[in-house]
Amino acid sequence: MDLIDLRLFLHVVEQGSITAGAERSHMTLASASARVRALEDALGTPLLVRERRGAQPTPAGQTLARHAQQVLGQLGQLHEAMAEHTEGPRAHLRVLANTSAATVHLPPLLARFLAAHPGYTLDMQERPSAAIADALRQRHAELGVLSDAADVAGLECAPLRPDPLMLIVPRRHALAGVRRMPLADALADALAHPFLGLHEASALQAMVTAQARRCQPGWDYRMRLGSLEAVSRMVALGAGVAVVPRAVAEREARASGLRRVPLTDGWAARTLLLAAPSFGALPPAAARLARFLIDATSGPKASARP
C-alpha cells in the first residue's frame, strides 16, 4: 500500500467507477484495475463491489477511504508546514461559490487575502448551492460559499452575510412604486414585465428559473446576458425586469437609477454561508482563508469559527 494507491482508491470512490478514478489519477484503466486488485490482495478483503455501471465501496472500502482521506490530509498539512521553513507558506486552494458570492461578494475579499499571502494560488468555481454542498460532502473541495436554502446536512457552516434577491425594474416602470411583492405577481403579465437573465450555466439563474416555472410552467426569458452588470444596464434602458442579489441592485441603482422591489418569497430571503466538511480538519491554508472570510464580513457573527 502506498500513497499512489490511496489517492487512486479515493478517486475511484469519489467518482463511482474505476474508469473515472483512473482518469482522475492520470492512469490507464488496466493499471488502475491492477493496483486496486493488488490492494485488495494485500489487505485480504474486497474493497469494491463492481457493478455494470460503476463500483461502490464495501464496508472495508469505506473504512479504507475514510483513513486514506485522513492520511493524505495530514500529508498536505506536513508539506505546507515544512514550506514555511524554506520559502514561505505556499498552498493551492479550491473554493466553490454560488453566483452571488462568486461575482459580487468574494472577489474583493479574495483579492485582499491573496495580496497578504503571495505564495497562495486559488481556484474559484461557480456552482449552484446544492451542488456545492454535495461536492463538500464528497470532499471535492475544502470550502464553499452557498445559500442557506441548500441542504447542508453533514457540513459545518458559519454565516457570512445576508444576500436577499430583489426585482429590479426601469425608473418609470409600472412596478417602480411597489414596496414589495412575490415573484408570481411580477410573472403575471409576461408582455408587461418581460424578464432578463443570465446564461443557463449560471447557478443563480438556474434557481430563479426553477422558481419562476413553478409559478408558470413553460415560462422563459426575453433575453439572456453574460453578467449581472449587463442585465442591470438592459433593465435600466427599459428592456425588461430581472431578479438580482441586493448588493447588485443597490450598486446599479446608484449608477443608473433603476428601481428595486424586494421579493416576499421565502427562497429570496437568503443568507450566505461559509461551509466545510469540518472546520477543525481543514488544512492550515484553508483554515486561514476561512478565518479571514468570517472576520472580513460585516454580516451576522458566525456561530461556529474554524
Disulfide bonds with the S-S distance in Angstrom:
none
